[in-house]
Every structure is written in C-alpha cells, then in structure tokens.
C-alpha cells in the first residue's frame, strides 16, 4: 500500500504531548520550520490571543485547529472566535499575516465565512501538510506510528487453519478475487496493521476472519455458573459501527484500499439478580480512545460464581491479545 500521511490519531502521534491538539501544534511548528527556513517560530501558551504559533522572522501568526476523527469536520465557529481574538491583538503581537493550520480540507462555505473577517487569510489544509511530509519524509516519520504489513500468507493461513473450519471455500475464493488492503489499529500492540480483506465479504465474514487472524475467541454466549456472559464483535469504519452478524459487504460500506477499520469487542454480563452490565472495549479500534484501552478490562465486582465466570472470560481475552503481540514480533 502506498505511504499515506493520515493527519489524525492514532496515526499522527507525539508521545511527549498529552493531547492531540498539542501534538498538532508541535507537528505544525516543526514542519513550518522546514517550509519557511527558520527556527524562530514560537509556540505560544494560553492565553494565546488566538495565535498558537508566531514566526518572528516573517511576522506570520498561525492558528492550529485539528479534527481528531477521520470522518470529522472543522468547526469553523471555533476558528472565527480565535480569528477575532487575533485581530483584536494584532498590534500587540505584531503579526502582518494570519494563517489557519488544519488537518482537513476547508469547504467553500467555510472559506467564505473566514474571508469575511480577513480576506487575505492563508489556509493550510490537509493537502498542504501531506505534500510537506512527502518532501521531508525523514523528519515527518517521527510524528507517525509505523505501519506493520501483515503478509498475505498469514491471512491465508488463518483461513485454512484447523480452528477455522467454519470458513467456507467461498470466503477464501472471495479473498482471491477481491483483495484490498486496509489499516487496523491495535491499542494493546500500539501499532497499525496493514492487512488484506475482500470487498465481496460481508461484515460478519470479516469480523470472523479478524478473530481468527488475531487469535481472539469467537462470538458466544454462556449462562453457566449462575451468570450470563456474551462476547460480540462489531466492525468500525468512519465512526460507524456494524454488528458482527450484518450481511452488508465491505464494498457496499465503501471500504477501499487504504481505508481504516476497527474491530470492537463488546462483553455483556447479566448477574444472578438480573442486573445487566455491558462493557465495550475497542481492542482494535480505528480511532484513538484511551478510555477503551484493552490493557484494562473493567467490570463491576460481582460475587461468587458470577465473578469467577467474568474473570475467566477477561483472562481468555488478555491471553489472546498477548498471543497477537507474539505473532507481531515474530513477523
């Protein structure tokens, strides 16, 4: 798959920054020093009067606005608020030019709204930053998580292993006819996988294939030991979740080469008294969500046999994900 610079989490990542907005500012500053040929770009802390970065050599003010979701849109109202503050502080700061730095493409309507306030505003959108990364790949590389290719042979082996006897010959033939590469992010491994799925396969097929490939337990429900415990999976794409039993095809969902997908694990528990508990862990999410880190499976403490049943299920999941790490290190 050709190298693509995704300007969103989990792809763009700076460990020393505590928020994505901070990471975006740091990324913009470093890349601008290369583009403008100066190190005299100050990063301003709050209150910043609407100016996040200031180029002392060229008197350029920069406002950095990032959208975290791959399917998200820029909130132009926030940019307008910052621009008004910057205009009020223009003489105090001494800027002669004002540029917006964003990780998405600005729509025509948004541009019109911004130019009403400042006709000469500069807009540096997604294409600008991606082109800049391509011109300086050695510098840009440190700001992006590496992508680990999963060889086609590994995928094929997962479909033909003895444990995968439920996979039909049709599914294997689909993968041979229509093999498209997608990106899958693992919180636990802290890496992005580049792997093959078929556009002819259904959501249900792909969820099961990923479970086999990643050595995860298959969907099931168990009411033994006085508790009902169920594990289900969903496919995640562009902020939408599709249940693991849905029959829409990958092509119908618009998943193409280079698309980012996720596999979400949902664990449902009902205790002896009938109280329902539901915990959803984005073990292999396409978007970055720290609260759903599967390193920390959580459930309210229940008593007796119910608690032991839940603990067993979580232990199995943790072991499965540990096994994935071992496979990843081997390849």
Secondary structure as GFF3:
##gff-version 3
##sequence-region A 1 331
A	DSSP	alpha_helix	20	36	.	.	.	ID=ss1
A	DSSP	beta_strand	41	43	.	.	.	ID=ss2
A	DSSP	beta_strand	53	55	.	.	.	ID=ss3
A	DSSP	beta_strand	60	65	.	.	.	ID=ss4
A	DSSP	alpha_helix	76	88	.	.	.	ID=ss5
A	DSSP	alpha_helix	90	93	.	.	.	ID=ss6
A	DSSP	beta_strand	97	102	.	.	.	ID=ss7
A	DSSP	alpha_helix	108	117	.	.	.	ID=ss8
A	DSSP	beta_strand	122	124	.	.	.	ID=ss9
A	DSSP	alpha_helix	126	135	.	.	.	ID=ss10
A	DSSP	alpha_helix	137	140	.	.	.	ID=ss11
A	DSSP	three_ten_helix	141	143	.	.	.	ID=ss12
A	DSSP	beta_strand	147	149	.	.	.	ID=ss13
A	DSSP	alpha_helix	152	160	.	.	.	ID=ss14
A	DSSP	three_ten_helix	162	164	.	.	.	ID=ss15
A	DSSP	alpha_helix	169	177	.	.	.	ID=ss16
A	DSSP	beta_strand	179	186	.	.	.	ID=ss17
A	DSSP	beta_strand	191	198	.	.	.	ID=ss18
A	DSSP	alpha_helix	203	213	.	.	.	ID=ss19
A	DSSP	beta_strand	220	222	.	.	.	ID=ss20
A	DSSP	three_ten_helix	224	226	.	.	.	ID=ss21
A	DSSP	beta_strand	228	237	.	.	.	ID=ss22
A	DSSP	beta_strand	240	243	.	.	.	ID=ss23
A	DSSP	beta_strand	260	270	.	.	.	ID=ss24
A	DSSP	beta_strand	276	284	.	.	.	ID=ss25
A	DSSP	three_ten_helix	290	292	.	.	.	ID=ss26
A	DSSP	three_ten_helix	294	296	.	.	.	ID=ss27
A	DSSP	alpha_helix	304	330	.	.	.	ID=ss28
###
